[in-house]
Amino acid sequence: MRGFFYPRTETGRAALIPPPPWYYSGDLITVEYRTDPARVAALLPAPLEPVKTDPGAVALVWADWQSCSAGGAELLDPVRAQYKECFVVVRCQFRGETYSRCVFIWVDKDFAIARGLHQGYPKKLGSIHQTRPHPYGPAPRIETGARFGATLAAADHRIAEVVVTLTGPSAHGGFVNGHPMAHHRILPHIEPGRPDSVNELVRTGAASAQAGPVWAGTAQLRLFDSPTEELAELEVHDHIGAYYQQVGMVWNGGTVLTETGTP
């Protein structure tokens, strides 16, 4: 039976996702802010620990992606290539090294969820939208004064919205989402009460990356309560910065740090 992921068949054509490497091109809106450090610490399972400096820093990232496998066929069948996501990143430490960690993430396509299961991203379905730049008509250009909006909804509830106004070029795109990722790959045991069949702490990151100029901005961010989500508990205490950037990258696997999720 062939296929990188379910469903596996004799030909493998029906598999939900192809094998890595996976290639991405996207427009990213990043908003960094500070919340209660205790709320961040509560989202870090052992053996991960909070960082010593600015432990309450959070990055909320909207991304409008085109992605493909090595052959690139998905780009000519856009329903298989295009998707949007919004994800929440904090920082943590493991054995003296600083990592970024995605604690919440929403996407709008099934293949993106399947990739997340493999990578350790805790992906859920959501409705994600963001303003796209364009050189003509009423759409904003990527320039000083341009305004971009972005929204996130899950299970029919809006849980986040932002308006970012670009103020000028920036030397960096923030610091929260700038480290290798430390994620858990988890598969519960089929027999109730048994330990997880898979519980790995893994390190992942881009195998290679390209990035365009970074634009800084100011942000008006609002989070909303929901009966099924916990994003609003990472309430905004003060803003750090906002950024717009176009990027390209390749993802091609990771490294197992611990196979039981603990030291």
N, C-alpha and C positions, 0 to 999 in steps of 0.2 A: 504494500500500500504506500502511495506516495502523497506528498504534501507536507509543507513545513508545519502547518497548523490544521485544526479541524476544518471541514471534514476531510479525512484522508481517503483517497480512492485509488483505483488502479492507475489512472493517468495523473492524478494530482491537480487537475485543472480547477476543481471546485474548492480547493483550500482557500480559507478566508484571507490569509496573508502569504506572500512569498517569503523565501528565506532572505535574511540579510545578505549584503548590505542594503540599507534603505536610504534614499536620497530625499532631501527636503529643500524647498525654497519657500520663504515666507516673509510676511510683514508682521513685526512684533510691536505691540504697545505694552510697555512695562511701567507699572506704578509701584514705587517702594514707599513703605510707611512703617511706623513703629506701633506695636501693640503691647499688651501686658506680657512680659517675658514668661510668666507662669503659664499663659495660654499656649505659648510655643512649646515649652518644656513638656506640657501634657500630651503633645502630639509626637513625642520622640520616644519610641520604645527602646528598652535596653537591647543592646549595649550602647546606644547612641546617647550623647550628653549635649546639653546646651553649650553654645560657644561662650567664651568669656567676655568678648567685646560686642556690645550692641546685640544682646541675645533676643530682643524683641523685634528685630528687623524682619519685615515680610516683603516679598515681591509678588504682586498679582499681575499675571502676564496674559494678554490676549494675543492669539496668533492666527493668521489666515494663511493656510499652508497649501502648497502643491507638493505631492510626494510621489515617489515611484521606486520600483526595484531596479536592478542593474540594467535590464533591457530598456527601460524607459517607456514601455508600451502604455502604461497607465496615463501618461501625459496626453495621449491622443484619444483617450476614453475618459474624459475628465471626471465622471462620476466615481471612478476608481482612484482618482488622484487628489481631488480637492476636498479639504475639510477644514473646520475651524475648531479651536479649542481655547479654553481659559484655565489657567492652572496657578496654584498657590505654592510658593517656594519659601522655605525657611533655611537656616543654617544649623549645622550640628557638628559635633566632634566625635571621632572614633580613633582610638589609639593615637591621640595627639595630632591627627590631621583634620582639617576643616573640610566639610562637605556641604553641598546644597542638597536639599531633600524636598521633593514634591509631596505635599501632604494632602492636597485635594486637586482634582482635575476633572474637567468636563469636556467632552468631544461630541461631535454630531454625526459620526459615521461608525458603523460596526467594525470595520477593519482597523480603525484607530484604537478601539477598545481592545481588540485582540493583540495588537502590538504592545499595548500597555501591559497586558497580562504577562507577556513574555519579558518585558523590560522591568517590571516592578512598579510601574505607575498605577495609582489607584483610580483608574478611569471610570467615569460614569457618563451616561447620556445627558446632554444638555442642549440648550439653544443659545448659540453664541453669534454675535454680530459685531462688526467694527467698520468704521468709515474707511473706505479705500481711496487712496490718492489717485489723481489722474491729471494729466497736463492740460485738459480742455474742459470747458463747461463748468458747472458749479462745484464739482468735487475739489477738495483742498489739494494744493501742491505741497510738497515737502519743503517748507520754508517758514521763516519767522512769522508768527501770527496765525499760522494754520491751526484749525481746530478739528480734532478727531474725537468721535464718540465711540463707546463700546458698551455692550450690555451682555449679561449672563443670566439665563433662566434655567431652572431645573424642576422637573415635575410640575410644570405650569406656574411656578412661582419665580418672579424676578428676584435674584439674590445679590446682584452687583451691577453698578453702572458707573461710568466715568466719562468726563470730558477732559481732554488733554489739549492744552494750547502750547504750541511750540514756541520757544523763546530764542533758540539759536543752536549752533553746533555744540557738541559736547565731546570731551576727551575720553569719556567712558559711558557705558550703558548701565551703570549700577553695579552693586557689589554682592547682592544676596544670591543671585543666580549665576555666579561666576566661578563655581568650583565643580569638581567631579560630583556626580550624584551618588548618594547612598540610599538605596531602595531595598525593600523586602519583597522577595518573590514568595508568595504563599499559596498553597493548595491544601485546603482542609481535607482531613481523612474521610473516606467514604463511610467508615464505621463511626457512629456517634460516640463521643467521649474519648476517642483516640487522639494522640498528638497529630499535628499537621503532617501530611505526607511530604510536603516541601515547605521549608522555612529557611530561606537563604537570605543573608545580607549581602548585597552585591554592589559593586562599584561600576558605574557606567558613565559614558560621556561621548562626545562627538569624536569620531575617528579623524575627521578633518572638517574644517569650517572656513567659510568666507563671510565677510560682513561689509556692508556699506557704511557710509557715514552715520554717526549717531547724532540725533537731535534731542536736546533736552527740552523740558517743558514744565508747566505747572499742571496740577491735576485737581479736579473736583470729583472725589470718589465717595460713593455711598454704598453701604452694605445693608442687606435686608434680612430679617428673620424668615425662616422657612421651617415647616414641620419635618422635613427630611434632610436638611443640610445644616452644617455647623460653621459655615464661613463667617457669619455675623459675629460669632464669639471671638474672632480675631479682630476686634473693633479697632477703628483707626484712632490712635492717640495724636499723632502728628505726622505730616508728610515729610518724606526724605527727598523724593524727586520723581520725575516721570521722563520716559524716553521713547523715541520712535526709531526703529532700525529695520532695514531689510537684510536678511541673512540667507545663507545656503550652507548645508552641512550634510555629513554622511554619518550614519550610525551603523556600527558593525560589531555588536556584542559588548560584553563586559567581563568582569572578573568577580568570582565568588570570594567574599571576605570571610564569612563564616557560614557553614552549612546548616547550622541550627538556629541562626539568628542571634546567638549569644556568644560571648568569648569562649 
